[in-house]
Amino acid sequence: MKNNTDDLSRFWLILSNAVPPIGIFLYFRHKGQSPNKAKKALISALTGIPIAILTGYIMNTYILS
């Protein structure tokens, strides 16, 4: 079992995708010490933004109307 401290855990990866401000915060927190962890958090947050916009559009257009 490897212990890599420069790897973002699955919990934080999913949370930063679901709530993009958390991913952006994690990026700025870890960018100096753990660049791979910071990069994964930022990519997850940036992919979460269009997913949230698309989901909101689908909810408003097709489900709630």
FENRA-V53257 format. One record per residue. PSI is psi in whole degrees, 0 to 359 (NA if undefined). Layout:
PSI
PSI
This chain:
122
148
90
115
351
36
131
132
159
323
309
329
313
319
321
336
321
326
88
326
331
318
320
320
316
325
309
332
323
2
332
319
315
85
327
319
317
318
317
320
319
317
319
319
319
333
338
333
307
329
318
320
315
317
318
320
314
319
313
324
314
329
317
353
NA
